[in-house]
């Protein structure tokens, strides 16, 4: 007798099959009561258009519900926003002089372009070492944010025409290490806000909408945690790229961090903040691993800008056509 069941299993084949991930298993129920698995895999990924059609009138992403007329108007505006550009950097160590000098080089370069980026996304960690009151000072970190604000403020065109979005990292100062992480505190960023009044300080993960497009930002060293939670070495039959495996795992699980709570605690009442259903147009995973970009076969664009403080890599993203430019400064 062949049956189809949903089980939780701790193996890895073509994805990162870890504890707390759901798989569909097909096999035979033997007479001795043991279910013998023959094939298994992740639940199939549902097409975004199909999801939104089936659940029209519901907003899983967050924000206000839009009427059909508003959506059509936004789509028309989006089609003309061909020059819109996002610059995304991860690991901005404010206490590292060389990192700050390289960041100023990036800002100098975009200050002089014809059309400045509409958005700069600066993701943590904002310290070169895990924040700990035994080694770090809140007043020093506050002062470093003030210096960053002054640096940005010295670039007049960027200050006037670009928005700056700040997302905390896993080792930044905060009340806990339980997901989702709250925004950087007002005490730390107060002086920066004086230089950049339109700066945005968001939670981690963070969701933004670019007209009709849904974009998710998540700063977490997720790849190592996923690999460490696997019990059987992965197969290279389909791909040897770890980042592709990571993208496949989180999209098929429709969750940014499908790991057991013992590995990554989550505030249960806010677990919906990590959901990826329907699949967003773009997922940005700020990971300390190598810079990568991958467009999954469902049309979701996913990329990792790399660690700016380690190798001075970053990403230029053009949302109008979901084009990813992997960029880097010379070492």
C-alpha positions, 0 to 999 in steps of 0.5 A, spaced: 500 500 500 502 506 497 501 512 502 503 519 502 505 522 509 508 529 512 513 527 517 519 531 520 526 528 518 533 529 520 537 528 513 539 532 507 539 530 500 538 536 495 536 541 500 538 542 507 533 537 511 534 539 518 530 538 524 524 542 524 523 542 516 517 538 513 518 533 508 513 529 504 515 522 504 512 516 499 513 509 501 510 503 503 506 501 510 509 494 512 505 489 515 510 490 522 507 497 522 513 500 520 513 505 514 518 504 509 520 511 505 522 510 498 522 517 496 521 524 499 522 531 498 520 538 500 513 540 499 512 543 492 513 550 491 507 554 489 507 559 484 506 566 487 501 568 482 497 562 483 497 563 491 495 571 490 489 569 486 487 564 490 487 568 496 485 575 493 483 580 498 488 577 504 495 581 505 500 576 508 506 581 507 504 586 511 502 593 510 495 596 508 490 593 503 490 596 496 484 596 492 485 593 484 485 600 482 491 602 486 495 596 484 494 598 477 496 605 478 502 602 482 504 597 477 504 603 472 509 607 476 513 601 477 514 600 469 517 607 469 522 607 475 527 604 470 533 608 474 531 606 481 537 603 484 538 600 491 545 599 494 546 594 499 551 592 504 552 588 510 557 588 516 558 595 517 563 595 522 563 602 525 569 601 530 574 599 524 577 605 521 579 601 514 571 599 513 569 606 514 574 609 509 572 604 504 564 606 506 566 613 504 569 611 498 562 608 496 559 614 498 563 618 494 562 614 488 555 614 488 555 622 490 557 623 483 553 619 479 547 622 474 542 618 478 543 617 485 541 610 488 534 611 491 535 607 497 542 605 501 541 598 505 546 598 511 545 591 515 549 589 521 553 587 525 555 594 526 561 592 531 567 588 529 566 583 535 559 581 538 556 586 543 558 585 550 557 590 555 564 587 558 568 589 552 563 594 549 561 601 551 554 604 549 556 611 549 562 609 544 557 605 539 553 611 539 558 616 538 560 611 532 553 612 529 554 619 530 560 619 525 557 615 520 551 620 520 556 626 519 559 622 513 553 621 510 551 628 511 557 630 508 554 627 501 549 632 500 546 629 494 545 622 497 542 626 503 537 629 499 535 624 494 537 617 497 533 614 503 538 610 508 535 603 511 539 600 517 537 593 519 541 590 526 545 584 525 545 578 530 551 580 534 549 588 535 546 591 541 539 589 543 535 586 548 535 579 546 538 574 541 531 571 539 528 572 532 525 577 530 530 582 532 528 589 534 530 595 531 537 599 533 535 603 539 533 610 539 539 612 544 544 609 539 542 612 533 539 619 536 545 623 533 545 620 527 538 622 526 540 629 527 544 628 520 540 624 516 533 625 518 529 621 513 534 615 516 529 608 517 531 603 523 527 597 521 527 590 525 530 584 522 527 581 518 525 587 514 520 587 509 519 593 504 514 594 498 517 597 491 511 599 488 508 592 487 514 588 488 515 585 495 522 585 498 525 581 504 531 583 508 534 578 513 541 579 516 543 572 519 549 568 518 544 562 516 548 558 512 553 555 517 547 554 522 543 550 516 549 546 515 551 545 522 544 542 523 544 537 518 546 530 520 548 527 513 552 530 508 549 533 502 549 530 495 552 534 489 548 530 484 543 536 483 548 542 485 554 543 489 552 550 491 551 551 498 547 558 497 542 555 492 541 549 497 539 555 502 535 558 497 531 552 495 530 550 503 527 557 505 523 558 499 520 551 499 519 551 507 516 558 506 520 560 512 526 564 513 529 560 519 526 553 519 531 551 524 529 548 531 528 553 537 534 550 541 538 552 535 535 559 533 529 561 538 523 565 535 518 569 539 512 565 537 507 570 537 511 574 531 513 567 527 509 570 522 514 575 520 519 570 518 514 567 513 515 567 506 508 565 503 506 567 498 513 567 495 516 574 495 519 577 489 526 578 492 529 575 498 536 578 501 540 574 506 545 578 509 550 572 510 557 572 512 559 567 507 561 568 500 557 573 496 552 570 491 546 571 487 541 566 485 534 566 481 530 560 483 526 557 478 519 560 480 522 567 479 524 569 486 531 573 486 535 571 492 542 574 493 547 575 499 551 581 498 557 578 502 561 581 508 563 588 506 568 589 512 571 582 510 572 583 503 569 590 501 563 586 497 556 589 496 550 589 491 547 594 487 540 592 485 535 594 480 528 592 482 525 594 476 528 588 472 530 584 478 537 585 476 543 584 481 550 587 480 555 583 485 560 589 486 566 590 490 572 595 492 579 593 491 582 590 497 
